[in-house]
Amino acid sequence: MAIAVSGAAAALFTAGATVLSTGIDVRERLSRLRRPPDAPPAVEPAAEPGDTYDAFVSYAEADTEAAQTLATRLRGEGLRVFLAEWIGPGLVESLEKEAALRVTANGILLFSSATMNDAAIRDEYAVLLQRVHSGGQRFIPVLVEDVELPPFARIRRPADLRNPGSAPYDVSLAALVRAVRPRGEAV
């Protein structure tokens, strides 16, 4: 009986050690099970002073799909991206946006026919421009429709993402990734 108890204890210890050593994998698999496969990733809060997002993507509601596509592609390149659509339940959208704007390195604003008709986006545009002039951020206009850019966006070279799936889209996206990637970070 002592041998059986000691064998059971050893098996239990081995199983426990295996679970502990692969705990991260188990947690990751469990989180995937709880989240539908097409669910957007949650916005990662900038937890520590000095933490930043590589890009804050600003967009009108009508451009949500284009913004999600862009943000997902940027994340796929290893960049930390803030997208309002990814703010978790129970959080206050305007407060999360304000906090993210404070700690983001680059502001990206999607321009379409809906952009400048949205008061909240006009506010974000103003904040993004203010950050540029205070020396803390790059502002990158992104065309998602054939529209005329407002004057302060027009003086900057835009990224042209009007034709998803085309070669010019991919070239422009690659240039955008290079522009927002932290300096010195490996590609």
N, C-alpha and C positions, 0 to 999 in steps of 0.2 A: 504494500500500500504506500509506503514511503517513497518507493521508486515512482509509482504512478503520480503521486502528488508533486514530486520534484520534477517529473517530466511535464506535467501540466503547467507548473509554474514557469518552467523554462520556455515552453511554447507561448505562454501568455506574455512573458518578458520579450521574446523575440518579436511577436506581433506588435506589441506596444512600441518597441524600438523602430520597427518598420514604419508604423504610422507616424511617429515623431519625425523620422528622417524624411518622409515624403509628405509631411503636413502641408507644405506650400502647394504641392501638386493636388492634393486632396481638396484643399480650400478652393483652388482655382477651378477644379472640375465641378465642385458643388456650386460655385457662383455661376458657372455656365449653365448648370441645370436649372437654377432658379431664374435666370434671365433668358427670355426668348432669344433665339439666334439673331433676329433682326433688331433687337433692342439697341438703342444708341448707348454708347459708353457714358458713364456719369462724369460730370465735370470734376476734375481733381482740384480740390482747393489748394491754394498756395499756403501751406501750413506754417512754414517757418519764415521769419523775417529774411528777406533776401531771395526767397523763392520767386520765380516768375513764370509766366506763360511765355512761350515763344511767339504766339500770335493770338490776338483777340479778333474774332471774325464778327463784324457788324453787318446786319442785313435786315431788309424789310421782310415782313411776314410772307409776302408773296414770293420771296426768294429763298424760303426755307430749304427746299430740296437742293438747290444749287449750293447753299451754305453748308448743308450736311455733307454733300459729296466732297466739297473742297476740304472741309475740316477733317473728314475721314481720311482723305488722301494725305493731308499734312501729318496727321497722327501716324499713318502708315510709314511715313518717312522718319518717325521717331521724335516728332516735335510735340511739345505740350501746347494744346489748343484750347481756348475758351470759346464755347459756342452756347448761346443762351438756351437753345433747344435741349441741351444736355444738363441743365440745372435740375437737381433732384427735387422730389416732392417735399413739400413743407418748407422750402427755402423761399426767400423773397427775391424775385428776379431782379428788381432794380438795385437792391443792396449787393447781390452777387456780381452784377455787372460793374457796379461802382468799384467794388473791391478788386475785381479782375483788371479793370482799366488802370488801377493804381500800380499793379505789379506786372503788367505785360510789356514785353520788349518791342512788339510790333503791332500796329493797328492795320487791319485789312477791312476795307469797306466795299461790299458788293454794290455796284451801281446798275440799276435797272430803271424802268419807267416808274416804279413804285418807291424808289429810295427816298427822294427828297420830298415826297408827299407824306412821309411818316415823321411826326414830330419827335418821337423818341430817337429815331435814327439821325435826325438833324442834330439833336443834342449830343449823340455819340460822335458824330462828325466833328462837332465843335470841340469836344474833349480830345479827340484824336489829333486834331490840328494844334490845339494848345500844348499837348505833350510834345509834339514835334518842335514847336517854337521854344519850349523850355529845355530842349536838348535831351529829352529822355526816351524818345521813341521814333521809330520810322513809321510813316503812313503810306500805305500802298493801296491806291484805288484799283479795283478789279471790275472789269466790264463783264457783265453777264447778259447784257442786251445791248443793242446798238443805240446808245443814248449819248447826249452831249454832257460832258462832265462839268460840274460847277467850277468856278475859277480857281479855287485853291487846290482842287483835285487835278484840274487840267494841267497845272504846271509840273506835275509829277508824271513819270512814265508809268502808265497803267499796265497791269497784267490783263491780257485778253483771254478770257475764259468763256467766250460766247458760243463756241462750237464743241461741246463735250464729245470726246471720242475721236477728234481729228488730230492730225499731226501738229498743227499750230497750237492747239489746246495743250498738248503734252509738252511742247517746247516752252510755252508760257508758264505752265505749272512748274516745270523744272527750274525755271528762272526765279519764280516766286519762292520755291523751297530754298534755293541758295540764298535769297535775300533775307529770309527770316531765320535761317539756321544760325545758331550762336557761333560767333567767330571762333575759329580754332577747333570746332567740333568736327570729327571725322565724318565723311559722307558715307 
